Amino acid sequence: MSEKKNGSSKKGASTLIATIIVAAAAVAAIIVLVLMTRKTDSPQRLPDGTEVTFKPSAEFVNECGANAQALMDDNYKVVRMFVSEGLPHLDEPYGNAPEDGLYTVSSDEYKTYAELETFIKSVYTAEEAERILTRMPSDPGASVDGGAGSASTDTSEVSRPEFIAIYGVREIYADTSSEPGPTESKVPGVVVPESSESGEVSKPSEPSSVKRKVLGINEYFKPYTAYNKPWGSISIKIVPMNEDECHITVYLGADKDVDLSSVEDTDILNTKMVRVDGEWRLTELIY
């Protein structure tokens, strides 16, 4: 959730500063990369005051910029899935709580846990991906601002755990019946008996179903519906630190016409992108 003041850009062989302007709607992001020249050879400074003397090539700046754009777009998707909204799910019959603690997710994009896991691991380092998948606040709002509804003030009959795996594998029984045939009823739950040549009525067949593994969402997850950080438009500054590390400062609510010095401290997020086995990954989920 890293919130720190200000973020320097970077300078390279051609002394370039990379500023990324991101306009994010719902989940998808419209991204424009703007490169500006800078007439200085002074070291770049990170928000914590660390000086960076690494001089990347223009090609490396472009590589870092493109990957930072894509990863910030994906980071916002994860914020929506694990913090502010959660994936949509089906209610249990008669409003009951699920016996296994998971509701069935109804998502066109992620139908299995494996699909979700693959996506998370494509965005974050292995350690951070594992934390996101297995140990997230059950009440993100309380973890951020200590607001009402936190685990410590939960008065429900069953106490809400502080940390949970928000998503998991759920096993459900699914009907595998084919489309109705000539002698089958088109009314759900009604089977029309078949007649043999002798005129005898055959015994109705038993309903067929199979156990399937689907994506489930934890019953204890409480979406942080009051989360209102302005991800609608953001500016990103990158500072390549070496060939495998790049610092990223995100200015929420800032487009190309906004003076970055006017952005509130609470809307400035800092993180790092590292290269792992040739692929760039974020070191943490920021929101």
Backbone bond lengths (Angstrom), bond angles and torsions (degrees), N, CA, C in turn:
res aa  C-N    CA-C-N  psi(-1)  N-CA   C-N-CA  omega(-1)  CA-C   N-CA-C  phi
1 M - - - 1.445 - - 1.512 110.17 -
2 S 1.292 117.77 -2.44 1.438 128.75 179.93 1.519 115.63 -15.18
3 E 1.307 117.92 109.39 1.449 122.59 174.63 1.514 108.03 -121.00
4 K 1.339 115.98 114.83 1.456 120.68 -179.95 1.520 109.09 -138.16
5 K 1.313 115.41 161.96 1.444 121.13 -176.18 1.509 111.15 -80.64
6 N 1.313 115.70 132.77 1.452 123.93 166.79 1.512 113.89 59.09
7 G 1.307 116.65 154.96 1.449 121.45 177.69 1.493 109.88 -149.39
8 S 1.349 118.53 121.58 1.439 121.99 178.19 1.504 110.27 -73.93
9 S 1.339 116.67 162.56 1.445 121.20 172.26 1.504 107.31 -93.72
10 K 1.358 117.92 -156.39 1.435 120.74 -177.86 1.487 108.69 -133.13
11 K 1.318 116.48 161.68 1.439 120.10 174.60 1.498 107.12 -126.09
12 G 1.322 116.27 149.96 1.444 119.63 -177.63 1.498 110.84 -132.43
13 A 1.330 115.19 -161.68 1.455 120.62 -179.48 1.518 109.47 -57.27
14 S 1.327 116.05 -34.41 1.454 120.25 177.79 1.523 110.85 -103.63
15 T 1.320 116.89 18.78 1.465 124.91 179.45 1.519 111.96 45.39
16 L 1.328 116.15 65.23 1.459 121.28 179.98 1.513 111.28 -105.61
17 I 1.310 115.88 142.46 1.462 122.28 170.60 1.520 106.08 -109.40
18 A 1.309 117.09 129.55 1.464 119.64 179.44 1.516 109.48 -103.03
19 T 1.317 116.36 119.14 1.464 121.54 174.14 1.513 107.59 -119.18
20 I 1.308 116.51 123.63 1.452 121.73 -177.42 1.510 108.89 -105.52
21 I 1.320 116.48 125.31 1.452 121.02 178.24 1.523 107.72 -102.99
22 V 1.312 116.75 122.01 1.455 121.36 -177.19 1.522 110.03 -120.14
23 A 1.318 116.61 126.23 1.463 120.92 172.89 1.513 106.92 -111.16
24 A 1.323 117.79 110.44 1.473 121.71 -174.32 1.518 110.07 -105.69
25 A 1.318 115.28 121.00 1.457 120.42 172.09 1.514 105.90 -101.72
26 A 1.300 119.44 156.57 1.466 123.81 178.68 1.509 112.82 21.91
27 V 1.316 117.83 -95.45 1.454 119.94 -179.35 1.506 110.73 -112.98
28 A 1.327 117.01 -41.39 1.462 120.41 -177.38 1.517 110.49 -74.80
29 A 1.319 116.40 156.66 1.458 120.97 -179.96 1.518 110.08 -124.95
30 I 1.334 115.94 140.17 1.456 121.83 172.00 1.516 105.70 -100.87
31 I 1.323 117.17 120.56 1.458 120.72 -168.17 1.524 111.39 -122.91
32 V 1.321 115.40 134.80 1.459 121.82 175.35 1.521 107.94 -125.68
33 L 1.320 117.03 130.24 1.467 121.33 178.72 1.512 108.28 -102.38
34 V 1.328 116.79 123.58 1.453 122.46 -179.63 1.519 108.55 -114.55
35 L 1.331 117.36 125.14 1.455 121.94 177.41 1.517 109.21 -109.67
36 M 1.338 116.04 131.13 1.460 121.24 -178.72 1.525 108.99 -125.80
37 T 1.313 117.45 141.15 1.461 120.39 179.06 1.519 110.45 -81.36
38 R 1.308 114.65 152.11 1.456 120.50 180.00 1.521 108.91 -134.59
39 K 1.310 117.63 131.74 1.459 122.89 -175.17 1.522 111.10 -96.83
40 T 1.302 117.49 59.93 1.462 119.48 178.33 1.507 110.17 -151.08
41 D 1.316 116.23 148.82 1.458 121.50 176.99 1.522 110.90 -111.52
42 S 1.332 117.11 11.61 1.461 120.02 -179.31 1.519 110.06 -71.62
43 P 1.339 117.05 150.30 1.469 120.18 179.57 1.523 111.20 -62.07
44 Q 1.319 115.64 148.81 1.458 120.55 175.02 1.531 108.55 -81.69
45 R 1.325 116.90 151.31 1.458 121.79 179.73 1.521 110.53 -118.63
46 L 1.305 114.98 134.79 1.462 119.75 174.53 1.529 108.45 -81.42
47 P 1.326 117.79 165.66 1.468 120.51 -179.58 1.526 114.08 -55.38
48 D 1.347 117.39 -28.05 1.465 119.36 179.51 1.522 112.56 -87.09
49 G 1.339 116.98 5.81 1.455 121.20 177.51 1.517 114.65 94.71
50 T 1.305 118.92 -7.42 1.462 122.30 179.95 1.518 110.70 -63.29
51 E 1.328 116.98 131.75 1.457 121.52 177.76 1.530 110.06 -87.20
52 V 1.316 115.68 136.60 1.463 121.37 178.55 1.524 108.10 -117.77
53 T 1.322 115.93 116.79 1.467 121.07 -177.93 1.524 112.89 -102.14
54 F 1.334 116.99 -3.76 1.465 121.25 179.73 1.526 110.30 -59.37
55 K 1.337 116.17 134.08 1.458 121.68 -179.13 1.531 109.70 -115.17
56 P 1.307 117.15 94.85 1.465 120.44 -178.12 1.527 111.70 -78.65
57 S 1.298 116.16 158.90 1.459 121.40 174.95 1.519 109.05 -77.32
58 A 1.330 115.84 165.28 1.457 120.07 177.60 1.523 110.30 -62.28
59 E 1.334 116.99 -35.87 1.461 120.71 178.92 1.519 111.14 -63.25
60 F 1.348 116.07 -40.26 1.459 120.02 -179.92 1.529 110.58 -68.23
61 V 1.332 116.12 -36.67 1.464 120.10 176.77 1.529 109.69 -60.77
62 N 1.323 116.32 -44.52 1.460 120.41 179.52 1.532 111.32 -63.35
63 E 1.331 115.98 -40.13 1.468 120.41 178.95 1.523 110.56 -62.82
64 C 1.328 116.15 -47.37 1.467 120.03 179.30 1.522 111.18 -63.00
65 G 1.337 116.02 -41.89 1.455 119.90 -178.97 1.515 112.50 -62.64
66 A 1.329 116.88 -45.38 1.459 120.65 -179.12 1.521 111.29 -63.93
67 N 1.331 116.93 -41.78 1.460 120.05 -179.75 1.519 111.87 -70.68
68 A 1.335 117.03 -36.64 1.464 120.02 177.58 1.521 110.55 -63.14
69 Q 1.327 117.28 -40.14 1.462 121.15 177.74 1.529 110.87 -58.78
70 A 1.332 115.15 -52.42 1.466 119.98 -176.61 1.523 111.70 -63.21
71 L 1.332 117.03 -41.53 1.456 120.48 -177.39 1.533 111.87 -70.50
72 M 1.334 117.38 -34.90 1.462 119.01 177.07 1.527 111.45 -68.68
73 D 1.325 116.82 -35.03 1.457 120.38 174.73 1.521 109.68 -62.79
74 D 1.338 116.76 -46.19 1.469 120.62 179.06 1.522 111.50 -66.04
75 N 1.342 117.35 -36.77 1.463 121.03 178.79 1.528 110.39 -59.29
76 Y 1.329 116.42 -40.21 1.458 119.56 179.44 1.530 111.00 -66.74
77 K 1.326 117.12 -35.62 1.470 119.96 175.78 1.525 110.31 -61.61
78 V 1.334 116.10 -40.74 1.460 120.47 -179.96 1.528 110.35 -67.84
79 V 1.326 117.48 -37.77 1.464 121.11 176.24 1.532 109.67 -57.39
80 R 1.303 116.47 -43.82 1.468 120.39 -179.71 1.532 111.39 -66.09
81 M 1.339 116.79 -39.42 1.465 120.13 -176.26 1.522 113.65 -78.07
82 F 1.342 116.73 -32.40 1.468 120.40 -172.50 1.528 113.37 -111.74
83 V 1.331 118.03 -6.90 1.464 119.55 -176.00 1.533 112.01 -127.98
84 S 1.323 116.59 -66.16 1.458 119.28 -167.12 1.520 115.81 -87.99
85 E 1.344 118.21 -24.90 1.460 118.95 -175.30 1.527 113.72 -132.45
86 G 1.311 116.47 -52.03 1.460 120.27 -171.00 1.520 109.53 83.40
87 L 1.323 116.43 155.51 1.457 119.55 177.40 1.530 110.05 -72.13
88 P 1.333 117.87 148.65 1.471 119.86 178.98 1.523 110.75 -64.10
89 H 1.325 115.54 150.34 1.462 119.10 -178.96 1.527 111.30 -142.63
90 L 1.315 114.52 164.65 1.459 121.43 178.79 1.524 110.08 -91.57
91 D 1.316 116.75 141.98 1.462 120.58 175.37 1.524 110.03 -77.29
92 E 1.303 115.91 154.72 1.451 121.20 175.44 1.529 109.51 -76.69
93 P 1.322 117.78 156.19 1.473 120.32 178.29 1.527 111.76 -56.07
94 Y 1.297 115.42 137.27 1.468 123.15 177.37 1.531 113.01 61.97
95 G 1.318 117.03 19.53 1.456 120.52 177.85 1.509 114.88 72.96
96 N 1.326 117.02 16.35 1.460 120.51 179.98 1.524 111.62 -69.95
97 A 1.320 116.17 157.82 1.466 121.00 171.46 1.525 107.81 -77.55
98 P 1.315 118.29 146.36 1.467 120.01 -179.74 1.522 111.53 -68.02
99 E 1.320 116.88 136.60 1.459 120.69 -178.48 1.520 112.34 -64.30
100 D 1.326 117.42 -31.61 1.469 121.12 -178.93 1.521 112.65 -95.06
101 G 1.344 117.33 4.60 1.459 120.96 177.63 1.515 114.43 81.96
102 L 1.337 118.16 4.93 1.461 121.58 -178.28 1.523 110.83 -126.70
103 Y 1.329 115.49 135.94 1.458 120.90 169.32 1.522 108.45 -91.57
104 T 1.309 117.33 150.33 1.461 121.16 179.04 1.519 110.39 -76.24
105 V 1.327 116.78 122.67 1.463 121.80 179.07 1.524 109.28 -73.23
106 S 1.323 116.53 137.81 1.466 121.68 176.66 1.529 108.65 -116.28
107 S 1.317 116.18 79.26 1.452 122.32 -176.94 1.520 110.18 -124.29
108 D 1.322 116.74 133.41 1.462 120.66 176.88 1.524 111.17 -74.67
109 E 1.345 116.97 -23.65 1.466 120.73 -176.41 1.522 112.59 -88.01
110 Y 1.333 117.09 -38.88 1.467 121.01 -178.71 1.525 109.25 -125.61
111 K 1.312 116.01 106.29 1.461 120.93 -178.31 1.528 112.12 -101.49
112 T 1.342 117.44 -20.66 1.461 121.50 179.91 1.519 109.82 -129.85
113 Y 1.326 114.93 159.04 1.461 119.89 177.71 1.524 110.28 -63.36
114 A 1.329 116.86 -36.39 1.460 120.94 -179.11 1.524 111.32 -60.44
115 E 1.322 117.44 -38.66 1.467 120.89 178.93 1.524 110.75 -65.05
116 L 1.326 116.33 -43.48 1.467 120.58 178.72 1.523 110.27 -65.60
117 E 1.319 117.04 -44.43 1.461 122.10 -179.57 1.525 111.25 -60.26
118 T 1.320 116.59 -42.91 1.468 121.02 179.06 1.523 111.20 -60.61
119 F 1.330 116.38 -41.52 1.459 120.22 179.17 1.527 111.41 -64.50
120 I 1.326 117.37 -48.47 1.469 120.71 -178.79 1.530 110.61 -59.57
121 K 1.318 117.29 -41.57 1.462 121.11 -179.20 1.517 112.61 -71.35
122 S 1.320 117.94 -16.03 1.461 121.33 176.60 1.526 112.01 -85.06
123 V 1.338 116.28 -10.37 1.468 121.05 -177.33 1.529 112.38 -106.41
124 Y 1.346 117.15 -37.16 1.461 121.04 -172.33 1.533 111.52 -119.77
125 T 1.326 115.34 161.80 1.456 120.30 174.08 1.521 109.21 -62.00
126 A 1.324 116.68 161.40 1.471 121.00 -175.72 1.520 111.78 -56.46
127 E 1.326 117.45 -43.72 1.469 121.00 -177.85 1.519 111.49 -64.89
128 E 1.336 116.79 -44.27 1.459 119.66 -178.99 1.531 111.06 -71.34
129 A 1.321 117.30 -37.14 1.463 120.44 177.47 1.523 110.33 -60.94
130 E 1.330 116.76 -41.31 1.465 121.21 178.55 1.521 110.83 -63.38
131 R 1.327 117.58 -41.06 1.464 120.68 178.86 1.529 110.75 -64.29
132 I 1.319 116.69 -45.01 1.464 120.73 -179.17 1.525 110.86 -61.95
133 L 1.311 116.02 -40.74 1.463 120.54 -176.63 1.530 113.38 -75.81
134 T 1.329 117.19 -28.28 1.468 119.16 -171.69 1.525 115.38 -119.16
135 R 1.327 118.24 -17.57 1.473 118.78 -174.07 1.533 110.23 -147.07
136 M 1.327 114.77 81.78 1.459 120.62 175.67 1.527 108.58 -118.86
137 P 1.338 118.30 155.42 1.471 119.60 177.93 1.524 110.88 -59.75
138 S 1.312 117.36 134.98 1.462 119.87 176.63 1.526 110.28 -70.78
139 D 1.337 115.70 -24.92 1.464 122.01 178.43 1.532 107.36 -128.49
140 P 1.357 118.28 84.90 1.466 120.96 -176.11 1.512 114.06 -57.19
141 G 1.335 117.27 -34.53 1.458 120.10 179.88 1.510 111.92 -61.26
142 A 1.320 116.31 -42.65 1.455 120.34 -179.90 1.518 111.25 -68.19
143 S 1.332 116.71 -34.18 1.462 119.82 -178.90 1.518 111.47 -70.36
144 V 1.336 116.38 -24.19 1.463 120.62 -178.80 1.523 111.38 -87.94
145 D 1.331 116.59 -50.62 1.463 118.73 -173.26 1.528 113.96 -124.05
146 G 1.330 117.14 6.56 1.456 119.07 178.54 1.504 113.85 65.13
147 G 1.345 115.59 25.06 1.452 120.16 -176.13 1.513 113.00 -70.74
148 A 1.311 115.52 176.83 1.458 121.37 -179.77 1.515 110.26 -61.27
149 G 1.297 115.65 148.44 1.453 120.21 178.80 1.509 112.95 94.60
150 S 1.327 117.54 7.96 1.454 119.97 178.83 1.513 109.59 -71.23
151 A 1.328 115.63 166.15 1.469 119.97 -178.52 1.520 111.32 -59.41
152 S 1.330 116.34 -33.62 1.457 119.91 -176.08 1.530 112.52 -72.55
153 T 1.349 117.27 -21.56 1.458 120.32 -178.58 1.515 112.23 -111.38
154 D 1.309 117.13 8.26 1.459 121.16 -179.25 1.527 109.52 -69.87
155 T 1.341 115.38 122.00 1.460 119.44 -178.21 1.517 112.51 -104.69
156 S 1.351 116.43 11.86 1.459 119.17 179.07 1.521 109.64 -66.87
157 E 1.337 115.05 163.37 1.461 119.96 -176.04 1.523 111.26 -59.14
158 V 1.354 116.20 -40.22 1.460 120.80 177.69 1.520 108.05 -106.00
159 S 1.314 117.88 121.18 1.451 121.48 -176.29 1.520 111.00 -64.17
160 R 1.321 116.52 137.20 1.457 122.00 178.81 1.527 109.78 -75.71
161 P 1.334 118.31 125.69 1.466 119.55 177.48 1.525 110.35 -67.14
162 E 1.328 116.32 149.87 1.465 119.31 -176.84 1.520 111.85 -71.24
163 F 1.329 116.96 -41.00 1.460 121.01 -179.87 1.525 109.77 -125.04
164 I 1.321 115.37 143.14 1.460 120.33 -177.81 1.527 110.33 -146.34
165 A 1.330 115.42 165.60 1.462 121.82 163.75 1.522 104.71 -87.03
166 I 1.311 117.43 110.46 1.461 120.20 -173.69 1.528 111.55 -66.00
167 Y 1.329 116.99 -34.34 1.461 120.59 179.94 1.526 110.25 -120.79
168 G 1.310 115.44 152.60 1.454 120.38 179.53 1.511 111.16 -157.37
169 V 1.334 115.48 -179.17 1.459 121.89 178.74 1.522 109.12 -89.66
170 R 1.319 116.37 127.35 1.458 120.74 178.60 1.529 109.71 -117.91
171 E 1.321 115.67 135.74 1.459 120.24 177.59 1.525 109.29 -101.65
172 I 1.318 115.69 125.31 1.457 120.84 -179.77 1.528 109.38 -131.01
173 Y 1.302 116.35 158.58 1.462 121.03 174.19 1.520 108.21 -91.97
174 A 1.329 116.07 126.03 1.458 121.32 -179.58 1.514 109.75 -118.61
175 D 1.319 116.37 138.09 1.452 121.60 179.80 1.524 109.74 -70.93
176 T 1.309 117.61 130.90 1.467 121.54 -179.22 1.516 111.40 -111.91
177 S 1.318 117.46 14.13 1.460 120.66 -179.98 1.523 110.30 -61.16
178 S 1.307 116.35 141.69 1.463 121.07 177.18 1.516 109.39 -81.10
179 E 1.324 115.33 176.49 1.458 119.42 177.83 1.529 109.59 -60.71
180 P 1.324 119.28 148.76 1.459 121.85 -178.49 1.523 112.28 -56.32
181 G 1.347 116.31 134.52 1.451 120.95 177.64 1.520 109.91 -90.58
182 P 1.357 117.03 -170.92 1.471 120.64 -175.71 1.518 113.64 -59.35
183 T 1.355 116.79 -33.17 1.465 118.73 -177.16 1.512 112.68 -105.11
184 E 1.344 116.45 10.49 1.459 119.70 -178.28 1.520 110.22 -99.42
185 S 1.286 115.55 148.33 1.456 120.88 178.10 1.518 110.19 -77.43
186 K 1.330 117.71 143.05 1.455 122.24 174.96 1.527 111.08 -90.49
187 V 1.326 115.57 3.39 1.462 120.03 177.12 1.522 108.52 -93.09
188 P 1.333 117.96 122.91 1.472 120.68 -178.55 1.513 112.21 -53.15
189 G 1.347 116.09 133.36 1.453 121.15 175.22 1.511 115.01 84.74
190 V 1.358 117.54 -1.51 1.466 120.66 -179.67 1.519 108.66 -114.55
191 V 1.340 116.89 125.90 1.452 122.25 178.16 1.516 108.96 -112.07
192 V 1.353 116.75 125.74 1.464 121.29 179.85 1.521 108.69 -87.17
193 P 1.336 119.72 121.80 1.464 121.94 -179.87 1.522 111.14 -61.98
194 E 1.337 115.66 143.84 1.451 121.18 176.87 1.525 109.27 -92.33
195 S 1.349 116.61 146.58 1.461 122.14 178.12 1.515 109.67 -103.84
196 S 1.337 115.69 136.93 1.459 120.33 176.17 1.514 109.44 -85.14
197 E 1.342 117.32 174.26 1.455 121.03 179.50 1.522 111.65 -61.53
198 S 1.329 116.94 -28.43 1.467 120.20 179.98 1.518 112.35 -80.33
199 G 1.320 114.62 -3.59 1.452 118.58 179.74 1.499 113.82 91.89
200 E 1.341 117.74 -2.69 1.454 120.86 179.79 1.533 110.09 -76.26
201 V 1.289 115.12 143.22 1.467 120.70 179.48 1.516 109.24 -89.71
202 S 1.348 115.80 125.24 1.465 119.93 179.21 1.513 110.45 -76.56
203 K 1.310 115.03 158.83 1.466 121.19 -179.36 1.530 110.39 -72.53
204 P 1.325 117.44 132.64 1.473 120.21 178.96 1.533 110.64 -56.30
205 S 1.329 114.80 140.80 1.466 119.64 179.21 1.520 110.12 -75.59
206 E 1.333 115.65 151.48 1.468 120.74 178.80 1.533 109.69 -75.87
207 P 1.326 118.29 145.77 1.467 120.51 175.79 1.527 110.11 -57.79
208 S 1.317 116.57 140.99 1.465 120.56 -179.22 1.526 109.79 -105.95
209 S 1.299 115.94 135.91 1.459 121.34 177.67 1.514 108.90 -151.00
210 V 1.334 114.67 159.40 1.456 119.65 -178.39 1.519 108.57 -137.74
211 K 1.317 116.39 150.59 1.456 120.95 179.19 1.529 109.20 -82.56
212 R 1.313 116.32 127.10 1.461 121.06 -178.43 1.517 110.57 -124.49
213 K 1.324 114.99 150.87 1.455 121.20 176.67 1.528 108.86 -98.40
214 V 1.336 115.90 122.63 1.457 121.44 -178.98 1.527 109.20 -127.99
215 L 1.311 115.71 171.91 1.461 121.08 178.41 1.520 109.81 -79.84
216 G 1.336 116.20 132.40 1.456 120.94 178.10 1.515 111.29 -122.28
217 I 1.327 117.05 156.05 1.468 122.24 177.17 1.525 108.82 -119.13
218 N 1.317 116.32 136.21 1.456 123.32 -173.73 1.531 111.63 -61.94
219 E 1.323 115.84 133.19 1.464 120.82 -179.58 1.525 112.47 -63.50
220 Y 1.326 117.76 -21.78 1.466 120.35 -177.61 1.530 113.52 -87.67
221 F 1.330 117.36 -8.05 1.467 119.10 -178.91 1.526 110.27 -67.25
222 K 1.331 115.60 127.94 1.457 121.62 179.81 1.528 108.21 -116.95
223 P 1.334 118.29 100.97 1.464 120.42 -177.74 1.524 112.21 -56.02
224 Y 1.308 115.53 141.80 1.466 121.81 179.68 1.531 107.57 -84.94
225 T 1.328 116.23 75.12 1.463 121.30 -173.22 1.534 113.03 -66.52
226 A 1.330 116.94 -19.15 1.466 119.84 179.52 1.532 112.06 -84.09
227 Y 1.321 116.68 -3.25 1.474 120.18 179.86 1.524 109.38 -62.60
228 N 1.331 116.51 123.80 1.463 119.54 -175.66 1.523 113.21 -138.45
229 K 1.336 116.78 30.03 1.460 118.59 176.98 1.532 109.08 -60.93
230 P 1.343 117.22 138.88 1.473 120.59 -172.84 1.525 114.32 -79.93
231 W 1.332 116.30 72.59 1.455 120.85 176.84 1.527 112.23 -76.34
232 G 1.326 117.69 -3.08 1.463 120.75 -177.82 1.511 113.56 -56.58
233 S 1.320 117.34 -33.40 1.466 121.82 174.06 1.519 107.32 -147.74
234 I 1.311 117.33 131.74 1.459 120.47 -178.41 1.523 110.99 -139.02
235 S 1.309 114.95 153.24 1.460 121.70 171.09 1.512 108.29 -113.88
236 I 1.316 116.28 142.36 1.462 121.58 -179.56 1.519 109.19 -125.29
237 K 1.335 115.85 132.52 1.466 120.64 172.00 1.522 108.28 -113.71
238 I 1.321 115.90 135.22 1.457 120.34 -179.28 1.519 110.68 -116.25
239 V 1.320 115.55 142.88 1.455 122.61 175.85 1.526 108.32 -128.27
240 P 1.333 118.15 94.88 1.467 119.04 175.52 1.522 110.00 -59.86
241 M 1.333 117.24 126.85 1.454 121.70 -177.27 1.521 111.67 -96.70
242 N 1.311 116.53 -32.31 1.457 123.94 173.37 1.526 106.68 -163.80
243 E 1.318 116.81 -169.38 1.465 119.74 -175.85 1.528 113.41 -66.55
244 D 1.333 117.69 -16.07 1.467 120.12 -175.00 1.521 113.88 -125.42
245 E 1.330 118.26 7.76 1.462 121.06 -179.75 1.516 110.43 -139.71
246 C 1.320 115.43 141.97 1.467 120.19 178.24 1.524 108.99 -145.52
247 H 1.325 116.20 124.75 1.460 120.68 177.18 1.524 108.96 -81.37
248 I 1.330 115.98 141.95 1.470 121.41 -179.31 1.525 109.08 -127.11
249 T 1.328 116.08 128.20 1.459 121.48 171.94 1.520 108.10 -113.57
250 V 1.323 116.49 127.26 1.459 121.97 -177.08 1.528 108.94 -111.04
251 Y 1.327 116.19 125.73 1.465 122.17 177.59 1.522 107.57 -105.57
252 L 1.320 116.71 102.78 1.457 120.92 -178.12 1.530 110.81 -73.56
253 G 1.321 115.63 139.79 1.456 120.71 178.42 1.513 113.81 78.99
254 A 1.321 117.69 8.87 1.462 121.12 -177.18 1.519 110.78 -110.99
255 D 1.330 116.88 124.24 1.460 120.60 172.39 1.520 108.49 -108.23
256 K 1.315 116.97 -169.47 1.465 120.25 -174.37 1.528 113.18 -65.77
257 D 1.324 117.65 -15.57 1.460 120.68 -178.97 1.532 112.93 -98.00
258 V 1.321 116.86 1.09 1.464 120.91 -177.23 1.521 110.32 -97.22
259 D 1.325 116.49 133.04 1.459 122.22 174.24 1.528 107.52 -73.02
260 L 1.337 116.97 115.90 1.457 120.15 -174.86 1.523 112.87 -61.39
261 S 1.315 117.62 -25.91 1.466 119.86 179.24 1.526 111.79 -68.78
262 S 1.323 117.12 -13.84 1.466 120.81 -179.51 1.531 112.37 -91.23
263 V 1.329 117.21 -6.17 1.461 120.46 -178.74 1.522 109.89 -73.42
264 E 1.332 116.45 133.24 1.462 121.50 -179.30 1.529 110.79 -64.20
265 D 1.340 115.52 147.24 1.462 120.87 179.80 1.534 111.98 -54.42
266 T 1.332 116.25 -37.72 1.462 119.86 -177.42 1.527 112.49 -69.35
267 D 1.323 116.89 -13.95 1.463 121.70 179.48 1.525 111.74 -105.50
268 I 1.328 116.46 15.62 1.467 121.35 176.07 1.521 108.14 -113.73
269 L 1.316 117.00 116.81 1.460 123.03 -177.72 1.522 109.55 -114.54
270 N 1.320 115.95 141.58 1.455 121.16 -179.95 1.520 111.18 -124.33
271 T 1.312 115.86 138.78 1.449 121.17 177.19 1.524 108.87 -153.40
272 K 1.320 115.65 -174.14 1.458 120.50 -178.74 1.523 109.05 -137.21
273 M 1.313 114.62 146.62 1.452 122.70 177.01 1.531 107.12 -115.86
274 V 1.328 117.00 131.85 1.467 119.96 -179.13 1.524 109.57 -126.89
275 R 1.329 114.87 155.16 1.452 119.20 179.06 1.525 109.11 -96.53
276 V 1.335 115.42 124.08 1.464 122.11 -179.60 1.528 108.16 -124.22
277 D 1.325 115.95 117.61 1.469 120.98 -178.94 1.521 111.63 50.98
278 G 1.344 115.17 42.01 1.452 120.21 176.30 1.520 115.27 83.98
279 E 1.346 118.16 -4.06 1.464 122.20 -178.95 1.525 110.18 -116.12
280 W 1.333 116.15 140.99 1.456 120.47 179.28 1.527 110.57 -85.27
281 R 1.343 115.73 137.15 1.459 122.87 179.83 1.524 110.18 -137.13
282 L 1.317 117.01 147.70 1.464 121.43 172.69 1.516 109.43 -79.14
283 T 1.328 116.01 146.19 1.473 119.63 -179.46 1.520 112.28 -87.46
284 E 1.360 117.56 -11.25 1.455 119.13 179.50 1.523 110.99 -160.91
285 L 1.320 114.65 154.57 1.458 122.14 172.11 1.524 107.54 -79.38
286 I 1.329 117.46 124.88 1.458 119.99 179.76 1.526 110.44 -116.78
287 Y 1.323 114.90 138.57 1.465 120.47 174.87 1.516 110.91 -158.92
